[in-house]
């Protein structure tokens, strides 16, 4: 290891307690997508960037204008206000720029009483973990990125290239924050998203498209149900057709997704029907998400689902004359992949092995979920991969937490990567 890398890593280690305290504090802000706290958390991050001496760009996102653009990735919650944020640690010049991109928004936590702490946003720290909604997905990664940059600056490492930290909103419901950041003109030569990967390397994501089905029925009194048509019963053949579609679409999933039993999941997450117990329901509304195959266009994915619904309708006399309506709404995530010509994966792997002293390299796999990776690689043309602390199966789950040891390793790896990638002047 070079002297500068050693000094930078020493600076990370000296700040561990403060980094964990910052993560705990950030978790205590319930930055649900679309809430006032989402903006408050972003504003607090902006103050932290400024206090650290980063060149800070904190701007109000023109939501109405963005929403009319052809490439707008959609949103699933209402936002009257949202903010972009990028902090820049300038290099001396002549080196490539590295971006570290993380999101500040979190998903709903459900009933707080069901959490072990009785508080989904406790930010509790024990000997091994930090607890609370957003701990894993992905405030730990965002904090690790920021504190890696702090270590780079406090060590005095004379980097040639710039290091950017982008804190984005609305990742969970479409990616509007990263979309706005790219629209603002921010670019880099490479980007790492410290999403929860268990410190494995994730160079590709499947996509996901949010859809809504409207299944018609015919209302009547429940005592004469055979004179009506239950929209619930008519949903059954549609659901079966979608299940068969999922099986077909996963028969030849990309090898990067071999670790998953289903690489491109198709899931129904919301079903609503009926308004009175004694009335046969005349409408069922189902909402779900369709996995998009790696390299598959969103148009082809939509067409596949629409065809499966149409086939179910054709096979049923009622649905043949009263077809199910398919709507595409909310987050629309294309798939994305690190370009093969990039050496970023090799560089992150090397940095990880150096700081951990391990001989066995981290695994490489594709994420069966959408993320901002596809915007950075596609719209931004930035070679991007994911590497971060936490287990993705804990994300969005009850009693979410993140291992402190992984947060520390992530910060050290990102700091070492910056020394290697941006270069020493």
BATOR-479290 format. One record per residue (C-alpha): x, y, z; residue number from 0. Coordinates in steps of 0.1 Angstrom, whole numbers. Last residue first. Layout:
<pt u="X" v="Y" w="Z" num="NUM"/>
...
***
This chain:
<pt u="-6" v="144" w="-78" num="424"/>
<pt u="-21" v="112" w="-65" num="423"/>
<pt u="-46" v="94" w="-87" num="422"/>
<pt u="-84" v="97" w="-90" num="421"/>
<pt u="-88" v="59" w="-93" num="420"/>
<pt u="-63" v="46" w="-68" num="419"/>
<pt u="-68" v="72" w="-41" num="418"/>
<pt u="-106" v="71" w="-47" num="417"/>
<pt u="-107" v="33" w="-45" num="416"/>
<pt u="-89" v="34" w="-11" num="415"/>
<pt u="-115" v="58" w="2" num="414"/>
<pt u="-143" v="37" w="-12" num="413"/>
<pt u="-128" v="6" w="4" num="412"/>
<pt u="-123" v="22" w="38" num="411"/>
<pt u="-159" v="35" w="38" num="410"/>
<pt u="-173" v="1" w="28" num="409"/>
<pt u="-152" v="-17" w="54" num="408"/>
<pt u="-165" v="6" w="81" num="407"/>
<pt u="-201" v="1" w="71" num="406"/>
<pt u="-195" v="-36" w="69" num="405"/>
<pt u="-182" v="-38" w="104" num="404"/>
<pt u="-212" v="-18" w="116" num="403"/>
<pt u="-236" v="-45" w="104" num="402"/>
<pt u="-268" v="-30" w="91" num="401"/>
<pt u="-304" v="-31" w="105" num="400"/>
<pt u="-340" v="-35" w="94" num="399"/>
<pt u="-363" v="-47" w="121" num="398"/>
<pt u="-391" v="-55" w="97" num="397"/>
<pt u="-380" v="-56" w="60" num="396"/>
<pt u="-376" v="-29" w="33" num="395"/>
<pt u="-339" v="-39" w="31" num="394"/>
<pt u="-331" v="-69" w="51" num="393"/>
<pt u="-330" v="-92" w="20" num="392"/>
<pt u="-305" v="-67" w="5" num="391"/>
<pt u="-280" v="-75" w="32" num="390"/>
<pt u="-259" v="-46" w="44" num="389"/>
<pt u="-229" v="-25" w="34" num="388"/>
<pt u="-221" v="-14" w="-2" num="387"/>
<pt u="-210" v="-21" w="-37" num="386"/>
<pt u="-231" v="-12" w="-67" num="385"/>
<pt u="-216" v="-6" w="-101" num="384"/>
<pt u="-214" v="23" w="-125" num="383"/>
<pt u="-196" v="33" w="-158" num="382"/>
<pt u="-212" v="67" w="-165" num="381"/>
<pt u="-231" v="73" w="-198" num="380"/>
<pt u="-254" v="96" w="-180" num="379"/>
<pt u="-287" v="84" w="-195" num="378"/>
<pt u="-277" v="48" w="-197" num="377"/>
<pt u="-250" v="40" w="-171" num="376"/>
<pt u="-262" v="66" w="-145" num="375"/>
<pt u="-299" v="60" w="-152" num="374"/>
<pt u="-296" v="22" w="-151" num="373"/>
<pt u="-276" v="23" w="-119" num="372"/>
<pt u="-304" v="43" w="-102" num="371"/>
<pt u="-320" v="10" w="-92" num="370"/>
<pt u="-343" v="-17" w="-103" num="369"/>
<pt u="-344" v="-51" w="-87" num="368"/>
<pt u="-331" v="-86" w="-94" num="367"/>
<pt u="-295" v="-75" w="-86" num="366"/>
<pt u="-268" v="-91" w="-108" num="365"/>
<pt u="-239" v="-110" w="-93" num="364"/>
<pt u="-202" v="-108" w="-85" num="363"/>
<pt u="-189" v="-124" w="-53" num="362"/>
<pt u="-162" v="-108" w="-33" num="361"/>
<pt u="-126" v="-119" w="-38" num="360"/>
<pt u="-111" v="-146" w="-16" num="359"/>
<pt u="-76" v="-137" w="-3" num="358"/>
<pt u="-88" v="-112" w="23" num="357"/>
<pt u="-66" v="-84" w="37" num="356"/>
<pt u="-98" v="-64" w="42" num="355"/>
<pt u="-84" v="-30" w="29" num="354"/>
<pt u="-65" v="-45" w="0" num="353"/>
<pt u="-91" v="-70" w="-10" num="352"/>
<pt u="-118" v="-43" w="-12" num="351"/>
<pt u="-96" v="-20" w="-31" num="350"/>
<pt u="-88" v="-47" w="-56" num="349"/>
<pt u="-124" v="-56" w="-61" num="348"/>
<pt u="-133" v="-19" w="-66" num="347"/>
<pt u="-106" v="-16" w="-92" num="346"/>
<pt u="-115" v="-48" w="-111" num="345"/>
<pt u="-152" v="-37" w="-112" num="344"/>
<pt u="-142" v="-2" w="-124" num="343"/>
<pt u="-121" v="-15" w="-153" num="342"/>
<pt u="-147" v="-5" w="-179" num="341"/>
<pt u="-149" v="-20" w="-213" num="340"/>
<pt u="-177" v="-44" w="-204" num="339"/>
<pt u="-201" v="-15" w="-197" num="338"/>
<pt u="-217" v="-18" w="-162" num="337"/>
<pt u="-252" v="-29" w="-167" num="336"/>
<pt u="-288" v="-15" w="-165" num="335"/>
<pt u="-323" v="-27" w="-166" num="334"/>
<pt u="-350" v="-1" w="-171" num="333"/>
<pt u="-369" v="11" w="-141" num="332"/>
<pt u="-404" v="27" w="-145" num="331"/>
<pt u="-416" v="39" w="-111" num="330"/>
<pt u="-452" v="49" w="-110" num="329"/>
<pt u="-477" v="41" w="-137" num="328"/>
<pt u="-483" v="16" w="-165" num="327"/>
<pt u="-520" v="8" w="-169" num="326"/>
<pt u="-536" v="-25" w="-181" num="325"/>
<pt u="-573" v="-27" w="-186" num="324"/>
<pt u="-589" v="-62" w="-183" num="323"/>
<pt u="-613" v="-70" w="-211" num="322"/>
<pt u="-651" v="-70" w="-209" num="321"/>
<pt u="-662" v="-89" w="-240" num="320"/>
<pt u="-634" v="-115" w="-238" num="319"/>
<pt u="-634" v="-111" w="-200" num="318"/>
<pt u="-669" v="-125" w="-197" num="317"/>
<pt u="-663" v="-155" w="-221" num="316"/>
<pt u="-628" v="-163" w="-206" num="315"/>
<pt u="-600" v="-176" w="-228" num="314"/>
<pt u="-596" v="-143" w="-247" num="313"/>
<pt u="-592" v="-125" w="-214" num="312"/>
<pt u="-564" v="-148" w="-202" num="311"/>
<pt u="-546" v="-143" w="-236" num="310"/>
<pt u="-550" v="-105" w="-233" num="309"/>
<pt u="-534" v="-105" w="-199" num="308"/>
<pt u="-504" v="-125" w="-211" num="307"/>
<pt u="-501" v="-102" w="-242" num="306"/>
<pt u="-501" v="-71" w="-220" num="305"/>
<pt u="-474" v="-86" w="-198" num="304"/>
<pt u="-452" v="-94" w="-228" num="303"/>
<pt u="-458" v="-60" w="-244" num="302"/>
<pt u="-447" v="-42" w="-213" num="301"/>
<pt u="-414" v="-62" w="-213" num="300"/>
<pt u="-409" v="-55" w="-250" num="299"/>
<pt u="-414" v="-17" w="-245" num="298"/>
<pt u="-391" v="-17" w="-214" num="297"/>
<pt u="-364" v="-30" w="-236" num="296"/>
<pt u="-346" v="-62" w="-226" num="295"/>
<pt u="-308" v="-60" w="-219" num="294"/>
<pt u="-311" v="-76" w="-185" num="293"/>
<pt u="-347" v="-88" w="-182" num="292"/>
<pt u="-374" v="-64" w="-168" num="291"/>
<pt u="-392" v="-76" w="-137" num="290"/>
<pt u="-428" v="-67" w="-136" num="289"/>
<pt u="-443" v="-49" w="-105" num="288"/>
<pt u="-477" v="-50" w="-91" num="287"/>
<pt u="-511" v="-33" w="-87" num="286"/>
<pt u="-545" v="-50" w="-87" num="285"/>
<pt u="-578" v="-32" w="-90" num="284"/>
<pt u="-609" v="-54" w="-88" num="283"/>
<pt u="-642" v="-40" w="-100" num="282"/>
<pt u="-679" v="-51" w="-100" num="281"/>
<pt u="-678" v="-67" w="-66" num="280"/>
<pt u="-708" v="-90" w="-57" num="279"/>
<pt u="-725" v="-70" w="-29" num="278"/>
<pt u="-733" v="-83" w="6" num="277"/>
<pt u="-699" v="-74" w="20" num="276"/>
<pt u="-699" v="-39" w="6" num="275"/>
<pt u="-672" v="-19" w="-12" num="274"/>
<pt u="-656" v="-45" w="-34" num="273"/>
<pt u="-621" v="-51" w="-46" num="272"/>
<pt u="-585" v="-39" w="-39" num="271"/>
<pt u="-554" v="-60" w="-45" num="270"/>
<pt u="-519" v="-46" w="-39" num="269"/>
<pt u="-484" v="-63" w="-43" num="268"/>
<pt u="-488" v="-85" w="-73" num="267"/>
<pt u="-453" v="-98" w="-82" num="266"/>
<pt u="-434" v="-107" w="-114" num="265"/>
<pt u="-398" v="-115" w="-105" num="264"/>
<pt u="-369" v="-113" w="-130" num="263"/>
<pt u="-341" v="-133" w="-115" num="262"/>
<pt u="-363" v="-159" w="-97" num="261"/>
<pt u="-345" v="-186" w="-77" num="260"/>
<pt u="-316" v="-161" w="-74" num="259"/>
<pt u="-279" v="-170" w="-75" num="258"/>
<pt u="-281" v="-175" w="-113" num="257"/>
<pt u="-288" v="-138" w="-119" num="256"/>
<pt u="-254" v="-129" w="-135" num="255"/>
<pt u="-260" v="-159" w="-158" num="254"/>
<pt u="-288" v="-139" w="-176" num="253"/>
<pt u="-323" v="-154" w="-173" num="252"/>
<pt u="-332" v="-181" w="-197" num="251"/>
<pt u="-363" v="-198" w="-182" num="250"/>
<pt u="-371" v="-167" w="-161" num="249"/>
<pt u="-394" v="-151" w="-187" num="248"/>
<pt u="-414" v="-184" w="-191" num="247"/>
<pt u="-419" v="-189" w="-154" num="246"/>
<pt u="-430" v="-152" w="-149" num="245"/>
<pt u="-455" v="-156" w="-178" num="244"/>
<pt u="-470" v="-187" w="-162" num="243"/>
<pt u="-476" v="-167" w="-130" num="242"/>
<pt u="-491" v="-139" w="-151" num="241"/>
<pt u="-516" v="-163" w="-167" num="240"/>
<pt u="-526" v="-177" w="-133" num="239"/>
<pt u="-532" v="-141" w="-121" num="238"/>
<pt u="-554" v="-134" w="-151" num="237"/>
<pt u="-573" v="-167" w="-146" num="236"/>
<pt u="-580" v="-157" w="-109" num="235"/>
<pt u="-589" v="-120" w="-115" num="234"/>
<pt u="-623" v="-130" w="-129" num="233"/>
<pt u="-632" v="-145" w="-95" num="232"/>
<pt u="-624" v="-112" w="-78" num="231"/>
<pt u="-644" v="-93" w="-104" num="230"/>
<pt u="-674" v="-113" w="-94" num="229"/>
<pt u="-700" v="-115" w="-121" num="228"/>
<pt u="-737" v="-111" w="-113" num="227"/>
<pt u="-767" v="-133" w="-116" num="226"/>
<pt u="-749" v="-161" w="-99" num="225"/>
<pt u="-745" v="-138" w="-68" num="224"/>
<pt u="-782" v="-137" w="-61" num="223"/>
<pt u="-779" v="-135" w="-23" num="222"/>
<pt u="-748" v="-114" w="-28" num="221"/>
<pt u="-769" v="-86" w="-44" num="220"/>
<pt u="-755" v="-77" w="-78" num="219"/>
<pt u="-725" v="-60" w="-93" num="218"/>
<pt u="-710" v="-70" w="-126" num="217"/>
<pt u="-673" v="-75" w="-130" num="216"/>
<pt u="-643" v="-56" w="-144" num="215"/>
<pt u="-606" v="-63" w="-138" num="214"/>
<pt u="-585" v="-31" w="-137" num="213"/>
<pt u="-548" v="-40" w="-137" num="212"/>
<pt u="-521" v="-16" w="-125" num="211"/>
<pt u="-484" v="-17" w="-134" num="210"/>
<pt u="-451" v="-8" w="-120" num="209"/>
<pt u="-421" v="-17" w="-141" num="208"/>
<pt u="-389" v="-32" w="-128" num="207"/>
<pt u="-354" v="-35" w="-143" num="206"/>
<pt u="-328" v="-61" w="-138" num="205"/>
<pt u="-296" v="-47" w="-123" num="204"/>
<pt u="-260" v="-51" w="-133" num="203"/>
<pt u="-225" v="-46" w="-119" num="202"/>
<pt u="-231" v="-58" w="-84" num="201"/>
<pt u="-199" v="-65" w="-65" num="200"/>
<pt u="-203" v="-81" w="-30" num="199"/>
<pt u="-199" v="-60" w="1" num="198"/>
<pt u="-232" v="-74" w="15" num="197"/>
<pt u="-247" v="-58" w="-15" num="196"/>
<pt u="-267" v="-30" w="2" num="195"/>
<pt u="-265" v="1" w="-20" num="194"/>
<pt u="-231" v="19" w="-21" num="193"/>
<pt u="-236" v="33" w="-56" num="192"/>
<pt u="-201" v="35" w="-72" num="191"/>
<pt u="-196" v="59" w="-101" num="190"/>
<pt u="-170" v="63" w="-129" num="189"/>
<pt u="-158" v="91" w="-152" num="188"/>
<pt u="-182" v="116" w="-136" num="187"/>
<pt u="-211" v="137" w="-146" num="186"/>
<pt u="-233" v="165" w="-131" num="185"/>
<pt u="-252" v="185" w="-157" num="184"/>
<pt u="-283" v="194" w="-137" num="183"/>
<pt u="-302" v="169" w="-158" num="182"/>
<pt u="-279" v="142" w="-144" num="181"/>
<pt u="-288" v="153" w="-109" num="180"/>
<pt u="-325" v="155" w="-119" num="179"/>
<pt u="-324" v="119" w="-131" num="178"/>
<pt u="-306" v="109" w="-99" num="177"/>
<pt u="-333" v="124" w="-78" num="176"/>
<pt u="-362" v="112" w="-100" num="175"/>
<pt u="-351" v="76" w="-95" num="174"/>
<pt u="-385" v="58" w="-97" num="173"/>
<pt u="-401" v="53" w="-64" num="172"/>
<pt u="-373" v="42" w="-41" num="171"/>
<pt u="-348" v="65" w="-56" num="170"/>
<pt u="-369" v="96" w="-48" num="169"/>
<pt u="-342" v="117" w="-33" num="168"/>
<pt u="-305" v="119" w="-41" num="167"/>
<pt u="-273" v="125" w="-22" num="166"/>
<pt u="-245" v="128" w="-47" num="165"/>
<pt u="-209" v="127" w="-33" num="164"/>
<pt u="-184" v="138" w="-59" num="163"/>
<pt u="-146" v="131" w="-59" num="162"/>
<pt u="-125" v="152" w="-82" num="161"/>
<pt u="-93" v="140" w="-98" num="160"/>
<pt u="-56" v="147" w="-90" num="159"/>
<pt u="-58" v="137" w="-54" num="158"/>
<pt u="-34" v="153" w="-30" num="157"/>
<pt u="-43" v="133" w="1" num="156"/>
<pt u="-45" v="158" w="29" num="155"/>
<pt u="-56" v="131" w="54" num="154"/>
<pt u="-86" v="153" w="64" num="153"/>
<pt u="-98" v="155" w="28" num="152"/>
<pt u="-96" v="118" w="19" num="151"/>
<pt u="-110" v="109" w="53" num="150"/>
<pt u="-140" v="132" w="48" num="149"/>
<pt u="-145" v="117" w="14" num="148"/>
<pt u="-147" v="82" w="30" num="147"/>
<pt u="-170" v="97" w="56" num="146"/>
<pt u="-194" v="108" w="29" num="145"/>
<pt u="-194" v="74" w="11" num="144"/>
<pt u="-199" v="55" w="44" num="143"/>
<pt u="-228" v="78" w="52" num="142"/>
<pt u="-245" v="71" w="19" num="141"/>
<pt u="-239" v="34" w="23" num="140"/>
<pt u="-253" v="33" w="58" num="139"/>
<pt u="-283" v="54" w="47" num="138"/>
<pt u="-293" v="29" w="21" num="137"/>
<pt u="-313" v="7" w="24" num="136"/>
<pt u="-294" v="-9" w="53" num="135"/>
<pt u="-301" v="16" w="81" num="134"/>
<pt u="-331" v="30" w="61" num="133"/>
<pt u="-357" v="19" w="87" num="132"/>
<pt u="-339" v="13" w="120" num="131"/>
<pt u="-310" v="-4" w="137" num="130"/>
<pt u="-272" v="0" w="137" num="129"/>
<pt u="-254" v="-33" w="143" num="128"/>
<pt u="-225" v="-51" w="161" num="127"/>
<pt u="-222" v="-39" w="197" num="126"/>
<pt u="-255" v="-21" w="197" num="125"/>
<pt u="-266" v="12" w="181" num="124"/>
<pt u="-302" v="22" w="180" num="123"/>
<pt u="-313" v="45" w="152" num="122"/>
<pt u="-348" v="44" w="166" num="121"/>
<pt u="-366" v="50" w="133" num="120"/>
<pt u="-389" v="19" w="133" num="119"/>
<pt u="-398" v="25" w="170" num="118"/>
<pt u="-411" v="-2" w="192" num="117"/>
<pt u="-375" v="-13" w="194" num="116"/>
<pt u="-383" v="-49" w="182" num="115"/>
<pt u="-405" v="-35" w="155" num="114"/>
<pt u="-442" v="-46" w="154" num="113"/>
<pt u="-453" v="-16" w="174" num="112"/>
<pt u="-440" v="7" w="147" num="111"/>
<pt u="-468" v="-6" w="123" num="110"/>
<pt u="-455" v="-3" w="88" num="109"/>
<pt u="-420" v="10" w="80" num="108"/>
<pt u="-427" v="30" w="49" num="107"/>
<pt u="-398" v="32" w="23" num="106"/>
<pt u="-367" v="53" w="27" num="105"/>
<pt u="-353" v="84" w="10" num="104"/>
<pt u="-317" v="96" w="13" num="103"/>
<pt u="-303" v="79" w="-18" num="102"/>
<pt u="-267" v="73" w="-26" num="101"/>
<pt u="-242" v="82" w="-53" num="100"/>
<pt u="-204" v="82" w="-50" num="99"/>
<pt u="-189" v="98" w="-81" num="98"/>
<pt u="-153" v="95" w="-92" num="97"/>
<pt u="-137" v="121" w="-115" num="96"/>
<pt u="-106" v="113" w="-135" num="95"/>
<pt u="-72" v="130" w="-130" num="94"/>
<pt u="-55" v="160" w="-145" num="93"/>
<pt u="-65" v="185" w="-119" num="92"/>
<pt u="-56" v="193" w="-83" num="91"/>
<pt u="-87" v="175" w="-71" num="90"/>
<pt u="-120" v="191" w="-60" num="89"/>
<pt u="-141" v="176" w="-33" num="88"/>
<pt u="-176" v="181" w="-47" num="87"/>
<pt u="-208" v="178" w="-28" num="86"/>
<pt u="-240" v="171" w="-48" num="85"/>
<pt u="-276" v="177" w="-37" num="84"/>
<pt u="-309" v="178" w="-55" num="83"/>
<pt u="-340" v="190" w="-37" num="82"/>
<pt u="-377" v="180" w="-38" num="81"/>
<pt u="-410" v="199" w="-34" num="80"/>
<pt u="-446" v="193" w="-40" num="79"/>
<pt u="-440" v="156" w="-40" num="78"/>
<pt u="-468" v="130" w="-44" num="77"/>
<pt u="-457" v="94" w="-43" num="76"/>
<pt u="-452" v="68" w="-70" num="75"/>
<pt u="-428" v="88" w="-92" num="74"/>
<pt u="-419" v="84" w="-128" num="73"/>
<pt u="-386" v="79" w="-147" num="72"/>
<pt u="-388" v="111" w="-168" num="71"/>
<pt u="-372" v="103" w="-201" num="70"/>
<pt u="-399" v="120" w="-223" num="69"/>
<pt u="-398" v="152" w="-202" num="68"/>
<pt u="-431" v="165" w="-188" num="67"/>
<pt u="-424" v="154" w="-152" num="66"/>
<pt u="-391" v="173" w="-153" num="65"/>
<pt u="-408" v="207" w="-158" num="64"/>
<pt u="-433" v="202" w="-130" num="63"/>
<pt u="-406" v="189" w="-106" num="62"/>
<pt u="-382" v="217" w="-110" num="61"/>
<pt u="-357" v="204" w="-84" num="60"/>
<pt u="-347" v="229" w="-58" num="59"/>
<pt u="-309" v="231" w="-56" num="58"/>
<pt u="-281" v="222" w="-32" num="57"/>
<pt u="-247" v="223" w="-50" num="56"/>
<pt u="-220" v="222" w="-24" num="55"/>
<pt u="-183" v="226" w="-30" num="54"/>
<pt u="-172" v="206" w="-1" num="53"/>
<pt u="-158" v="223" w="30" num="52"/>
<pt u="-169" v="198" w="55" num="51"/>
<pt u="-194" v="222" w="69" num="50"/>
<pt u="-209" v="226" w="35" num="49"/>
<pt u="-214" v="189" w="30" num="48"/>
<pt u="-229" v="186" w="65" num="47"/>
<pt u="-253" v="215" w="58" num="46"/>
<pt u="-263" v="198" w="26" num="45"/>
<pt u="-269" v="165" w="44" num="44"/>
<pt u="-292" v="183" w="68" num="43"/>
<pt u="-311" v="198" w="39" num="42"/>
<pt u="-315" v="163" w="24" num="41"/>
<pt u="-328" v="150" w="57" num="40"/>
<pt u="-353" v="179" w="59" num="39"/>
<pt u="-365" v="173" w="23" num="38"/>
<pt u="-373" v="136" w="31" num="37"/>
<pt u="-387" v="148" w="64" num="36"/>
<pt u="-414" v="168" w="46" num="35"/>
<pt u="-426" v="135" w="32" num="34"/>
<pt u="-428" v="123" w="-4" num="33"/>
<pt u="-405" v="93" w="1" num="32"/>
<pt u="-401" v="86" w="38" num="31"/>
<pt u="-372" v="105" w="54" num="30"/>
<pt u="-380" v="95" w="90" num="29"/>
<pt u="-350" v="113" w="105" num="28"/>
<pt u="-338" v="90" w="133" num="27"/>
<pt u="-318" v="71" w="106" num="26"/>
<pt u="-296" v="102" w="101" num="25"/>
<pt u="-287" v="104" w="138" num="24"/>
<pt u="-277" v="67" w="139" num="23"/>
<pt u="-256" v="72" w="107" num="22"/>
<pt u="-239" v="102" w="122" num="21"/>
<pt u="-231" v="83" w="154" num="20"/>
<pt u="-216" v="55" w="134" num="19"/>
<pt u="-194" v="79" w="115" num="18"/>
<pt u="-183" v="97" w="147" num="17"/>
<pt u="-173" v="64" w="163" num="16"/>
<pt u="-154" v="53" w="131" num="15"/>
<pt u="-135" v="86" w="126" num="14"/>
<pt u="-100" v="74" w="135" num="13"/>
<pt u="-104" v="43" w="113" num="12"/>
<pt u="-112" v="64" w="83" num="11"/>
<pt u="-82" v="87" w="89" num="10"/>
<pt u="-60" v="56" w="92" num="9"/>
<pt u="-73" v="45" w="58" num="8"/>
<pt u="-63" v="78" w="43" num="7"/>
<pt u="-28" v="77" w="58" num="6"/>
<pt u="-23" v="41" w="45" num="5"/>
<pt u="-35" v="51" w="10" num="4"/>
<pt u="-11" v="80" w="11" num="3"/>
<pt u="19" v="59" w="21" num="2"/>
<pt u="12" v="35" w="-8" num="1"/>
<pt u="0" v="0" w="0" num="0"/>
***
